[in-house]
Amino acid sequence: MDQNLFYNVDEIGLIPTCGLDFSPGAREVKAWVKGPTKGIDADTGTLLVLHGLGGRHNDISYKILRRDFADKFNLIVIGVNYLGTDTYIRDLQWMQQWMNECCDNNSDFIMEAHARSGGAEVVDTSRLHYFANAAAKTEAEKSLADDFWDYGCLQAMDALAALHSVHRRLREKNAPFNPARNHIIAQSAGSQTALMCIKLAPRSFASIVDIGGIYVTADNREALRAVLTDPFGRIHEHHYMNATMAFDSGPRVTLYQRNPVGFSSGVSRSGATLDDELDIRDVSRPDHLGNWQPGRLCVFSTHGLHDELVSQAFKERAHAHYRHLGARSEFRTIGPADVDGNVIVSTYHEFAKNLQGACEQFASEHLLYAPPRELGTDIASDHTYAFPSTTGTWQMTFSPEPKLKFYPKP
């Protein structure tokens, strides 16, 4: 076989990554990797595909994206089912059964609440809830979950571990590729993970393509605190993870999704305080984002004009900040004129029918961009970055593998 036919078929494997305490190699995540069918060459780069809540890379849409983008853009495309993926996949049949039982088992409570409300059409209570699937229920019943959505930090480490694994294999085989040409595409909450990747590995990426992303900045820090510690917490005020059940006796009942959480208000498994955990997830701090190479990185973002989760002003402030810190930044508002019913189906948060179509329509030029090889990459390098936080410092290193460690102040 031609030595350059790496990943010419869709490969699936387990990638060692850091533990919940950031200790190296303590967990494994599943990754899917697909390279160009024709083989790789000196211009071949890599592409991380980062999903949002409810996404997973064993779905057919991601398989098609990997195949098409590998050939179209000459990229090795990497998808990672990072931390929290399995607890957000909606098992609709399981959810329906849970909701039915929940209503049946709480009929007296529901009718009392209905009476107290003066006969309101919908009874809204946080006492009644559902889980996305059986795994989420199991994790949510633990005092601290082992699988949970952590809004970008451990998830970024999982993604960087997968990128490191691909680069290492290519180097071990003396395969030609461009180590400076690393791209990311992300959707919704996956965009927070993408921004964490360019924060932790600032000299590695050529572009981020953000499709309707949700970010964590100083503006919504306290909302993140709730998300990390409260099973009903929200990064925003809009309760979009809910469901309304019709009750036999008349009223309808709103049930909210309960999610597993991995943090308490005290010291985390990393040894850091919750404030330190919030600090490292803030993708707007100037003292955390000063290591980009001028002009190398482009942050391209699309945003629904009527996004019900994140305001346009919020996103525009973030992009102005990135431009000030040396990144090239482009912002594209999705308005009524963009709705074609094929690729773009609305102007709200989930405006794109699928991630692949939106990237092809708005961001092809970014995925074709190839920085000079001599710019290199953080991956497997001796680079070290420090991120000061409330009670100490986070330190990121890359050799022999990506490692993030918290050091408390003396």
C-alpha positions as CSV (number, residue, x, y, z in Angstrom):
1,M,0.0,0.0,0.0
2,D,1.1,3.6,-0.7
3,Q,2.7,4.9,2.5
4,N,0.8,8.1,2.1
5,L,-2.7,6.5,2.2
6,F,-3.2,7.3,5.9
7,Y,-6.8,7.5,7.0
8,N,-8.1,7.0,3.4
9,V,-10.9,5.0,5.0
10,D,-13.0,6.2,8.0
11,E,-11.1,4.9,11.0
12,I,-12.5,4.6,14.5
13,G,-10.3,4.3,17.6
14,L,-9.9,5.1,21.3
15,I,-7.7,8.0,22.1
16,P,-6.0,8.3,25.5
17,T,-6.8,11.7,27.1
18,C,-6.6,13.3,30.5
19,G,-8.7,12.3,33.5
20,L,-11.3,14.5,35.2
21,D,-8.4,15.7,37.5
22,F,-6.4,16.4,34.3
23,S,-4.0,13.5,35.0
24,P,-2.5,12.3,31.7
25,G,-3.9,9.2,30.1
26,A,-6.6,8.5,32.7
27,R,-9.5,8.4,30.3
28,E,-10.2,7.3,26.7
29,V,-12.5,8.9,24.1
30,K,-13.7,7.6,20.8
31,A,-12.5,9.4,17.7
32,W,-13.3,9.1,14.0
33,V,-10.6,10.0,11.4
34,K,-10.9,10.3,7.6
35,G,-8.2,11.5,5.2
36,P,-8.3,12.3,1.5
37,T,-9.2,9.3,-0.6
38,K,-6.2,10.0,-2.9
39,G,-3.8,10.0,0.0
40,I,-2.0,12.9,1.8
41,D,0.6,15.2,0.5
42,A,2.7,18.1,1.8
43,D,-0.3,20.5,1.7
44,T,-2.6,18.2,3.7
45,G,-3.9,19.7,6.9
46,T,-6.2,18.6,9.7
47,L,-9.8,19.6,10.6
48,L,-11.4,19.1,14.1
49,V,-15.2,18.9,13.9
50,L,-16.7,19.8,17.3
51,H,-20.3,19.1,18.0
52,G,-22.8,20.8,20.3
53,L,-25.3,19.4,22.8
54,G,-26.9,16.3,21.3
55,G,-24.3,15.8,18.6
56,R,-22.1,12.7,18.2
57,H,-19.7,11.6,15.5
58,N,-21.1,8.1,14.9
59,D,-24.1,9.7,13.2
60,I,-24.3,9.4,9.4
61,S,-24.3,13.2,8.8
62,Y,-20.8,13.5,10.4
63,K,-19.6,10.5,8.5
64,I,-20.6,12.1,5.2
65,L,-19.0,15.4,6.3
66,R,-15.7,13.7,7.1
67,R,-15.7,12.0,3.7
68,D,-16.6,15.0,1.7
69,F,-14.5,17.6,3.5
70,A,-11.4,15.3,3.5
71,D,-11.5,15.2,-0.3
72,K,-12.8,18.7,-1.0
73,F,-10.3,20.6,1.2
74,N,-7.4,18.1,1.4
75,L,-7.8,17.6,5.1
76,I,-7.6,14.8,7.6
77,V,-11.0,15.3,9.4
78,I,-11.2,14.3,13.0
79,G,-14.4,13.9,15.1
80,V,-14.3,13.3,18.8
81,N,-17.1,12.1,21.1
82,Y,-15.6,14.1,23.9
83,L,-16.7,14.3,27.6
84,G,-20.5,14.7,28.0
85,T,-21.4,13.5,24.5
86,D,-23.3,10.4,25.7
87,T,-25.3,12.1,28.3
88,Y,-26.9,14.6,25.9
89,I,-28.1,12.2,23.1
90,R,-31.9,12.3,23.2
91,D,-33.4,8.9,23.4
92,L,-37.0,9.9,22.5
93,Q,-38.7,6.6,23.3
94,W,-36.9,6.5,26.7
95,M,-37.8,10.1,27.4
96,Q,-41.5,9.6,26.5
97,Q,-41.8,6.6,28.9
98,W,-40.1,8.6,31.7
99,M,-42.4,11.6,31.2
100,N,-45.5,9.4,31.2
101,E,-44.4,7.7,34.5
102,C,-43.4,11.1,35.9
103,C,-46.9,12.5,35.3
104,D,-48.6,9.3,36.5
105,N,-46.6,9.2,39.8
106,N,-47.2,12.9,40.5
107,S,-50.8,13.3,39.6
108,D,-51.9,14.6,43.0
109,F,-49.1,17.2,43.0
110,I,-49.9,18.3,39.4
111,M,-53.6,18.7,40.2
112,E,-52.8,20.7,43.4
113,A,-50.5,23.0,41.4
114,H,-53.2,23.4,38.8
115,A,-55.7,24.4,41.4
116,R,-53.3,26.9,43.0
117,S,-52.6,28.5,39.6
118,G,-56.3,29.2,39.2
119,G,-56.7,26.7,36.4
120,A,-53.7,27.8,34.3
121,E,-53.4,25.9,31.0
122,V,-49.8,24.9,31.7
123,V,-48.4,23.9,35.1
124,D,-44.7,24.9,35.2
125,T,-42.6,23.4,38.0
126,S,-39.0,22.4,38.4
127,R,-39.9,19.5,40.6
128,L,-40.9,17.5,37.5
129,H,-38.0,16.7,35.2
130,Y,-36.7,14.2,32.6
131,F,-33.3,13.0,31.5
132,A,-32.1,12.8,27.9
133,N,-31.3,9.1,28.2
134,A,-30.7,6.3,30.7
135,A,-26.9,7.2,30.9
136,A,-27.8,10.8,31.8
137,K,-30.1,9.5,34.6
138,T,-27.3,7.3,36.0
139,E,-24.8,10.1,36.0
140,A,-27.1,12.7,37.4
141,E,-27.8,10.5,40.4
142,K,-24.1,10.6,41.4
143,S,-23.0,13.4,43.8
144,L,-20.5,14.4,41.1
145,A,-20.9,12.9,37.6
146,D,-18.1,11.2,35.7
147,D,-19.6,12.1,32.4
148,F,-21.0,15.6,32.0
149,W,-20.9,18.6,29.7
150,D,-18.1,20.8,31.1
151,Y,-18.3,23.7,28.6
152,G,-15.1,23.4,26.9
153,C,-12.1,22.7,29.0
154,L,-11.9,19.0,29.4
155,Q,-13.6,18.7,26.0
156,A,-10.8,20.8,24.4
157,M,-8.3,18.5,26.0
158,D,-10.0,15.6,24.4
159,A,-10.0,17.3,21.0
160,L,-6.3,18.2,21.3
161,A,-5.5,14.7,22.4
162,A,-7.1,13.4,19.2
163,L,-5.2,16.0,17.1
164,H,-1.9,15.0,18.9
165,S,-2.6,11.3,18.1
166,V,-3.0,12.1,14.4
167,H,0.1,14.3,14.2
168,R,2.2,11.7,16.1
169,R,1.2,8.9,13.7
170,L,2.0,11.0,10.6
171,R,5.4,12.0,12.1
172,E,6.3,8.4,13.1
173,K,5.7,7.3,9.5
174,N,7.5,10.3,8.0
175,A,4.4,11.2,6.1
176,P,4.1,14.5,4.3
177,F,1.6,17.0,5.8
178,N,1.4,20.7,6.8
179,P,1.6,20.7,10.6
180,A,0.6,24.4,10.6
181,R,-2.6,23.9,8.7
182,N,-5.1,22.9,11.4
183,H,-8.7,24.1,11.2
184,I,-11.8,23.8,13.5
185,I,-15.5,23.8,12.6
186,A,-18.0,23.9,15.5
187,Q,-21.6,24.4,16.1
188,S,-23.6,25.8,19.1
189,A,-21.9,24.7,22.4
190,G,-19.1,23.1,20.4
191,S,-17.9,26.6,19.6
192,Q,-16.9,27.1,23.2
193,T,-14.7,24.0,22.9
194,A,-13.2,25.4,19.7
195,L,-12.3,28.7,21.4
196,M,-10.8,26.8,24.3
197,C,-8.6,24.9,21.7
198,I,-7.2,28.2,20.3
199,K,-6.7,29.4,23.9
200,L,-4.8,26.4,25.1
201,A,-2.9,25.8,21.8
202,P,-2.7,29.4,20.4
203,R,0.0,28.6,17.8
204,S,-1.7,25.7,16.2
205,F,-4.7,26.8,14.2
206,A,-5.4,28.6,11.0
207,S,-9.1,29.1,11.4
208,I,-12.3,28.5,13.4
209,V,-15.6,28.3,11.6
210,D,-18.3,28.9,14.2
211,I,-21.9,28.0,13.2
212,G,-24.3,29.6,15.7
213,G,-21.9,29.3,18.6
214,I,-22.3,29.8,22.3
215,Y,-19.3,31.3,24.2
216,V,-18.3,31.8,27.8
217,T,-17.0,35.2,28.6
218,A,-17.1,37.6,31.5
219,D,-20.6,38.5,30.4
220,N,-22.1,35.1,31.4
221,R,-19.6,33.9,34.0
222,E,-22.2,33.5,36.7
223,A,-24.5,31.6,34.3
224,L,-21.7,29.2,33.8
225,R,-21.3,28.7,37.5
226,A,-24.9,27.5,37.6
227,V,-24.4,25.2,34.6
228,L,-21.4,23.5,36.2
229,T,-23.0,23.0,39.6
230,D,-26.8,22.8,39.1
231,P,-28.5,19.9,37.2
232,F,-31.1,22.5,36.0
233,G,-28.5,25.2,35.4
234,R,-28.5,27.1,32.1
235,I,-25.8,29.1,30.3
236,H,-28.6,31.5,29.3
237,E,-32.0,32.4,30.6
238,H,-34.1,30.7,27.9
239,H,-35.2,27.2,29.0
240,Y,-35.0,25.5,25.7
241,M,-34.4,22.0,27.1
242,N,-38.0,21.4,28.2
243,A,-41.0,19.4,27.1
244,T,-44.7,19.9,27.7
245,M,-46.8,16.9,28.4
246,A,-50.6,16.8,28.1
247,F,-52.2,15.5,31.3
248,D,-55.3,13.4,31.2
249,S,-57.3,15.6,33.6
250,G,-56.8,18.8,31.6
251,P,-53.6,20.8,32.3
252,R,-50.4,20.5,30.5
253,V,-47.2,20.1,32.5
254,T,-43.7,21.5,31.6
255,L,-40.8,19.2,32.5
256,Y,-37.2,20.4,32.4
257,Q,-34.3,18.4,31.4
258,R,-32.0,17.5,34.3
259,N,-28.3,17.2,33.4
260,P,-25.4,15.5,35.2
261,V,-22.9,18.0,36.7
262,G,-19.3,17.3,37.7
263,F,-18.5,20.3,39.9
264,S,-19.4,21.4,43.4
265,S,-19.0,24.9,44.8
266,G,-15.8,23.9,46.6
267,V,-12.5,22.5,45.3
268,S,-12.7,20.5,42.0
269,R,-11.0,17.3,41.1
270,S,-8.2,19.3,39.6
271,G,-7.4,20.9,42.9
272,A,-8.6,24.2,41.7
273,T,-11.5,26.2,43.2
274,L,-14.7,26.7,41.2
275,D,-13.6,30.2,40.5
276,D,-10.4,28.9,38.9
277,E,-12.5,26.5,36.8
278,L,-14.6,29.5,35.7
279,D,-11.4,31.5,34.9
280,I,-9.9,28.9,32.6
281,R,-13.2,28.6,30.7
282,D,-13.5,32.3,30.0
283,V,-12.5,32.8,26.4
284,S,-12.4,36.6,26.6
285,R,-9.6,37.2,29.2
286,P,-6.8,39.3,27.6
287,D,-4.2,37.7,29.9
288,H,-5.2,34.3,28.5
289,L,-5.3,35.2,24.8
290,G,-2.0,37.0,24.2
291,N,-0.1,34.2,22.5
292,W,-1.6,34.2,19.0
293,Q,0.7,34.7,16.0
294,P,-0.3,38.0,14.4
295,G,-2.4,37.4,11.3
296,R,-2.4,33.6,11.4
297,L,-5.7,32.8,13.0
298,C,-9.1,33.7,11.5
299,V,-12.2,33.4,13.7
300,F,-15.3,33.2,11.4
301,S,-18.7,33.3,13.0
302,T,-22.3,33.0,11.8
303,H,-25.1,34.1,14.0
304,G,-28.9,34.0,13.6
305,L,-30.4,37.4,13.6
306,H,-33.1,36.2,16.1
307,D,-31.0,33.8,18.0
308,E,-33.0,33.2,21.2
309,L,-30.0,31.9,23.2
310,V,-27.2,34.4,22.5
311,S,-27.5,38.0,21.5
312,Q,-25.8,39.5,18.5
313,A,-24.3,42.2,20.7
314,F,-22.7,39.6,22.9
315,K,-21.0,37.9,19.9
316,E,-19.9,41.2,18.3
317,R,-18.2,42.2,21.6
318,A,-16.3,38.9,21.6
319,H,-15.2,39.3,18.0
320,A,-14.1,42.9,18.6
321,H,-12.0,41.6,21.4
322,Y,-10.4,38.9,19.3
323,R,-9.5,41.5,16.6
324,H,-7.9,43.7,19.2
325,L,-5.8,40.7,20.4
326,G,-4.4,40.0,16.9
327,A,-6.8,37.5,15.3
328,R,-8.5,38.1,11.9
329,S,-12.2,38.1,12.7
330,E,-15.3,37.9,10.5
331,F,-18.9,38.0,11.6
332,R,-21.8,37.0,9.4
333,T,-25.4,37.6,10.5
334,I,-28.0,35.2,9.2
335,G,-31.1,37.2,8.2
336,P,-34.4,36.5,6.4
337,A,-32.8,36.8,3.0
338,D,-30.5,33.9,3.8
339,V,-33.3,31.5,4.5
340,D,-33.6,29.1,1.5
341,G,-35.3,26.1,3.2
342,N,-32.4,23.9,2.0
343,V,-29.2,24.9,4.0
344,I,-30.6,27.8,6.1
345,V,-34.0,27.1,7.6
346,S,-34.5,30.0,10.0
347,T,-32.8,33.0,11.6
348,Y,-32.9,31.5,15.1
349,H,-30.2,29.6,17.0
350,E,-30.6,26.4,15.0
351,F,-30.6,28.2,11.7
352,A,-28.6,25.7,9.8
353,K,-30.2,22.5,8.5
354,N,-26.8,20.8,8.8
355,L,-23.3,21.8,9.7
356,Q,-21.8,20.6,6.4
357,G,-24.1,22.8,4.2
358,A,-23.5,25.9,6.3
359,C,-19.7,25.5,6.2
360,E,-19.8,24.9,2.4
361,Q,-21.9,28.0,1.8
362,F,-20.2,30.4,4.1
363,A,-16.7,29.2,5.0
364,S,-15.0,27.2,2.1
365,E,-12.3,29.9,1.7
366,H,-11.3,29.5,5.3
367,L,-11.0,25.8,5.1
368,L,-8.8,26.1,2.0
369,Y,-6.4,28.4,3.7
370,A,-2.9,27.0,4.3
371,P,-0.4,28.9,6.6
372,P,3.3,28.5,5.8
373,R,4.6,25.2,7.3
374,E,7.4,27.1,9.1
375,L,4.8,28.6,11.5
376,G,4.6,25.2,13.0
377,T,2.3,24.0,15.8
378,D,2.1,23.6,19.5
379,I,1.3,19.9,19.1
380,A,4.2,17.8,20.5
381,S,6.3,21.0,20.9
382,D,8.1,22.3,24.0
383,H,5.8,25.3,24.2
384,T,4.4,26.2,27.6
385,Y,1.6,28.7,28.3
386,A,0.5,30.0,31.7
387,F,-3.1,31.2,32.5
388,P,-3.4,33.1,35.8
389,S,-6.6,32.5,37.8
390,T,-8.1,33.4,41.1
391,T,-6.1,31.2,43.4
392,G,-3.3,30.0,41.2
393,T,-2.1,29.4,37.6
394,W,-3.1,26.9,34.9
395,Q,-0.2,25.7,32.8
396,M,-0.5,24.1,29.4
397,T,2.3,21.9,27.9
398,F,2.4,19.6,24.8
399,S,5.2,17.1,25.2
400,P,5.0,14.1,25.4
401,E,1.2,14.8,25.1
402,P,-1.1,17.8,25.7
403,K,-1.3,18.4,29.5
404,L,-3.1,21.1,31.5
405,K,-2.3,21.4,35.2
406,F,-3.4,23.7,38.0
407,Y,-0.8,25.1,40.3
408,P,-2.1,26.9,43.5
409,K,-0.4,30.0,44.7
410,P,2.2,29.3,47.4
